[in-house]
Amino acid sequence: MPGLSEAKGAAPGPVGWFVGLATLDVIQLVDVLPAPNQKTTAKQTWLAAGGPATVAAIAFAALGGRAVLWTALGGGAAADAIRADLASAGVEVIDAAPDGFEVATSSVLLDAATGERAVISGSGHRPHLASPPKPDLTAADVVLIDGHHAELAAAAAREAAASGLPVVVDAGSHKPVFDQLLTLSTDVICSADYVHPAGLTPAELAAGRRLLAVSHGADALVWWSDGEHGVVQPPSASVVDTLSAGDVLHGAYAFGLASGWSRLAALEFAVQVASIRVRRLGPFAWRHAMAAG
């Protein structure tokens, strides 16, 4: 498995398309999560671009890849803040939002004692993204889809599958478009909380695709690939911030896959990168750690 410095030294870097949600996250570090009708004071506050596909794209770019994010931003101050973060991270943005779109804002409380987070996801004002153009995936090496913005997700999955590209699905929670995406995917990474409406087990979901993995935070990640089954144990780490650790793992896995590594090597690398994320406090401190090599 290549290390971080070797991965970043690859030239030219791989190209990844990331399709899905962008949010503006309001993140507040607190000593204790407030009880009902209780107020508390934040020790630190951050405003940062968030969303599964967005953070995965940022991780991919931090590792030395060219990341393209196909999402919906629209106009307004929140969208401008997201664009600024993505530009700073080196992520290219293709905005599919129609006029009047308002990007979602999420509120995050981060427990200073444990590094665990509580998240309130805002839905934003999301008009139907009808008939998106066919994405140009000519230069892409991998496509990652989080299931948000179903029209974009379906269009990207169809085009990627037709082009023979790896299609990675981030299955944090089930979304209606997954019934279509799962038939087109080559790789699926689920959270431990993911439940398929039909009650399919991970082993059943693994049938017909190159890899299915289930992450369990600090516990071992479980995988099924090409008839084999195993686990990847994360390294022990002093956890200070778990926000978006799974999204970083997905972006790092996409990077490994796009670089031509075996699926198990990409998965082991992704777990190592996610462990860097949880040891750094704040939404982008992990990215700076990767940039430093």
N, C-alpha and C positions, 0 to 999 in steps of 0.2 A: 504493500500500500504506500503510495507516495506521501511524503510529509508535506506540511504547509509550504515550506520554502520551495520544494521541488514543484509543487502544483502551481505556485505563482510564477515560477520560472519558465513555464511552457510558453512557446511563442510560435505562431500567433495564438492568442487565447481562443477558447471555444465560444460559440455564440448560442445563447439561450433566449427563448421567447417565454415570457411569463404572462399568463392571462388570468385576470381576476380583479380582486378588490383592492382599492386604495382608500385609506382613511386618514384622518388627522387624529392622532392619539394625544390625549391629555393625561399625562402620567404623573402621579403624585406618590412620593415615598413617605410612608407613615409608620410610626412606632407600633400602633395598634389599629386594626380595622375598626371603624366606629360602630357602635351598637345603634339600634333604632333610636331616633331622636337625640343622638349625640353628635357633637361637633368635635373635630380634631384638627390639628395644624400640621400641614405637610412640611417635612424636613427639606425636601427638594421637589421641584416641579420641572417637567420637560414637555415641550410640544414637539411631536415627531411624526413623520410619515409612518403609517402602519398598514396592516392588511396582509393576509397570508402570501399572496403572489408578490406583493410589493417588497416585503422583507426578504423573501426568497431571492428576488432579483437583486436586491442590495447585497446579499451574501455572495451571490454568483459574481457580481462585479468586484467585490472586495477580494475575491480569490484570483482575480486576473482575467475573468471572462468578459465578454461583451453581452450585456443584459438589455433586452428590449421588453418593456412592460406595456401590454395592451390592456387598457383599463378605461374607466370613465372618471374624469375629473371635473369638467365644466369650468365655470368661473367662480370668482369670489375669493375672499381672503384665505379660507381654508385650503382651497385648491392651489393658491399661489404658494402657501407654506409647504404643501406636499411637493410641488414642482421644485422648489428650492432645495429641499432635502434630496430629492432624486438626482438633481443636477450635480449636487455636491458629491453624491455617491457614484456618479458616472453611469447612471441608468438612463437609457433612452426611453422616452415616453411617446406612445401613440394613443391619443385621447379620442375615444369613441363617443363622448358625451354629446347629446343634443343640447340645444339652447334650453336654459331653465334647469339644468341638472345641478343639484346641490350635493356635494360630496358628504359622506357620512363622517361623523365625529364620534370617537369612542373615549370613554372615561376609564382609566386604569388606576387602581389602588395597589401599590406595591408594599408588601409587608417587610419592613427593614430587618426584622428578626429572622425571617425564614427565606426571603427572596421570592415567596409565592405571590401570585397576583389575583385580583378580582377584577373582572372586566365587564363593563356595560357597553354593548355594541349599539351604536346608533344606526338606524336604517337609512337615514338621509332621505332625500327626495329623488326617487329613481324612476324616471319615465322609461317606458319600454324602449330598448335599444334595437329597433327593428332593422332587419336586413343589413347587418354589418357587411362591409366589403370583405372579399376573400383575403385573408392575410398572406403576405408575401414571405414565405418561409424558405426562400431559396438559399439563404446563407445560414439558416438555423441548424444546430446540431442536436437540440433537444427542445421540447415544449413542455412546460409545467402549467397545470391548470388547477385552480382552487375551487371551481364550481360556482363562484359568484359571477353575476352578469351572464346568465345562461346563454344568451344569444352569441356572445363572444366565445364562450367556452365551447359550445357545439361547433361553431365555425372553425375554430382553431384545431379542435380534435379531429374533425373530418379531414381537414387539409393536411395535418401532420401524419395521420394514418395513411392517407393516400400517397404521401411522399416517403413513407417508410421510416419516419422519424420516431425516436422514442417519445412516448406520451406519458408523462408522469402526472398522476392525479393525487392531489393533497386532499385526503379524506378526513377532515377534522370532525365534521358532522354531515349527516346525509342531506343532500339537496336533490330536488326533483330531476335536475339535468344529469345526475349521476347514473341514472338508468341508461342513458345514452353514452355517457363518457366511459363507463366501465367496459362497454363492448368495444371501445376504440383504444383503450389504454394498453400500454405495455407494462407499466409499473404503477403500483398504488402504495402509498404510505399512509397508514391510518393512525389516528390517535387511539389511545386505549379506550376512549369514550365513544368511538364510532360504533354505531349500531345500524345495520342494514334493515330496512323495513320488513324484508322477507325472512329475517332471522338467520341469514347466511353466516356461517362461521368463517374465520379468516382462511382456513384451509380450503373452504369451498370458494371463497372469493379469489383465491390464488389461481384457481383453474383457468387456463387459457391465457395467462399473462406471464411475462418473464420474471417478475418479482412482485411479491406483496410483503409488506413489513408493517408491524404494529409497534409504535413507540410507547414506552411506559415511563417517561421522565427519567429519573435517576436509576430506575431499574432496567434490566436487560431488554433491549429491542429484539423482537422475535421476527424471523423472516422465513419465507418460503420462496424458492427459486429453482426452476427447471427440475422439479421433482425432489429437491433437497430441502432440508429444514434445519434451522439453527438459530443461534442467538448472537448478539453483539453486546458485550457488557460495557457500559460507559465507564471511563476512568473516574476514580474518586475525585471529587471537586468540592471546594468551599463555595457553596451556592449563595450568591447574593442577589441574583435577578433572573427569574425564569421567563420573563416576558418575551414572546416570540422565539423561544429556543427551538420549538418544532419547525417553525418557518425557516430558521437558519439551517437546520438539518436538511430540510427539503432543498434549499438552494445549493447547499454543498453537495448533496447527492446528485442533483442535476449537473453540477459542474463536473463531478467525477465521470458520470455517464457520458457527457458531451466530450470529455477528454479521451474517451475510448477505453477507460478502465473496465475491468470486470464489475459486475453488479455488486458482488460482495466487497470488493476493494472500495468501490464508491460508497457503499453503506458504512463500512468501517471508518472511512475518512470523514463522512458526514457526522458520525457520532463524535469523533474527536473535535470537529469544528464546533458542534453544538456545546461541547463541554467548555470551550473557550468563551462562548457567549454567556453562560450562566455564571462564570467567575468574574464578569465585568458588570459594574453598576451603570445603568443608564442605557438609553435606546441605541446609541451608536458607539459606545466605548469598545465593544467587541470588534467593530469594523476597523477601528483604529489599531487595535491589537493585531489583527490580521495584516493590515497594511504595513505594519512594522516588521512583519515576517516572523 
